[in-house]
Amino acid sequence: MIQSVQFRCIAHATEDLDKVRKAMEFVTGRSDFEVKKEKGYYGNEIIILHLEIRKKKEIENFWRRMKEYGIVDEILPILEDIVDSHGTLYLRFDKQEAYLGKLALATHGDVIALRAKIKSYPMKKRIAMENFKKFIQRI
């Protein structure tokens, strides 16, 4: 029911890359993400950490962890707000809290962003949300 889960995090030049990696590892439960160096708007160096999970078992394991940490209970009431018309679910995890070993949703900019593609046919937001709920109940 979930086609893929992508994670993206930016490490600014002023941040300790090892700490950002630790936060990303805590949220994703993995350490095999891509690391790319880019130039920021003002020419400063930024490092982008990216991970995409496509295997069914790995996706289920990730969402099982989110259930254990209570994140699923937090997002179910706001599903309407975090799923778009294309069946993509968006979450933002607080990067600082993740470094400290806590999962916390965030609305500010210093985050580990998650984008999960929910399978749905036909593609309608309502059906995608129902499919996500069924998936969560099943795992």
N, C-alpha and C positions, 0 to 999 in steps of 0.2 A: 504493500500500500504506500510505502515511502520509496520513491525512486532513487533519491540521493540526498545527502546532507553535506553542505559545504560550510566551512569555517574560514573566517578571515580576520586577521588582527594586524594592526600596524604598530611597529616599534619605532618611535621617534629617536632622533639622534641623542636626545637628553636622557633616554631610558636605558636601563641595563638589559641587553638582549637576553641574557640568561634568565632574568626574572620574567620577562615577557614569554619566553619559551616555557618556563615552569607554569605560568598561568594558562597558556594554551594547552599544555599537556594535561593539566588538571581538568579543564572543561571537556576536552575531546577524549581523554583517556588514552591518547596515543602520542607518539613522538615523531612520526614519519611525515611531517608536513614539509611542503616546499618553502624555501626561503628565497625571496627576490629582493634585490636592492634597487631602489628607485630614487628619483630626485623629487623633492617636495616642491610646492609652489614657489618658495623663495630660494630654491636651489639647494636646500638642505637635504641630507641623505635620510631616507626612511627605509625601513625594512618591512616587507610584507610577508607574513606567515599565512600559508594557505593549506587547507586540507579538504579533500573531497572523499566521502565514503559512499560507495555504490553497492557493496556486497550486502545482501539481505541480512545475514547473521550479524554483521558488524553494525548495521543500522539498528537492528533490534536491540543489540547490546547497549548501544548508546542511549536509546530511549528508555530502556530498562533502568539505566543509571539515573536518568532524569526523573523517573518515577520514584526511585529510592530517595533522591534528594528533595523531593517535593515540588520540583519545577513543573511537572505535568499538572499537579493540582492548582498551581498558580495560573497556568496558561489556559486551561479549559474554559474558565469563565470569560476570558478575553479573546477567545479564538476568532470571533468575528472581526476583531481589530487587527489581528496579526497574520491573517491569511488573505491573500489578494485574489483577484478574479481569475488568475492563472493557476491557482492551486499551490502557490508558494507560501510557506510559513516563514515568518521572520522573527528572530529573537536576538536580543543583545544581552550579553553577560558582562558584568562589571569586571574589568581586567584586574583591578587592584584587589578586589575580594577574592578572585580566583587565585591570585598569587598567594593569598593567605589561606588557601584551602577551603574556601566557601563559594558555593554557587549562589549568585544573586543576579536577578534580572536588572537591567539598567535602561535608562532613557537618555543618558548623556552620551558624549562622543568617545570617551576612552573605554572602548569595549572590544569584546570578541564577538563578532557578528556571526550569526547562524542563518543559513537559508536552506530550508528543506522543501523539496519538490514532492508534493502529494499526488499519487496516481489517481486519476478520476476520468471516467468516461460516461457520459459526455463531460467535458471540462466545464464545471460550474462550481462556483465558490461553495455553495450549500452542500453539494455532493462531496467535494474535497474535504470539507470540515467533518462530514459524517464518516468518511473513510478514515480520517485521522483518528476520530474517537473509537471506531471499531478496531483499528490497529493497536491503539493504546490499551484497550480492554483485553485484547488477545495476548499481548506479550506479558 
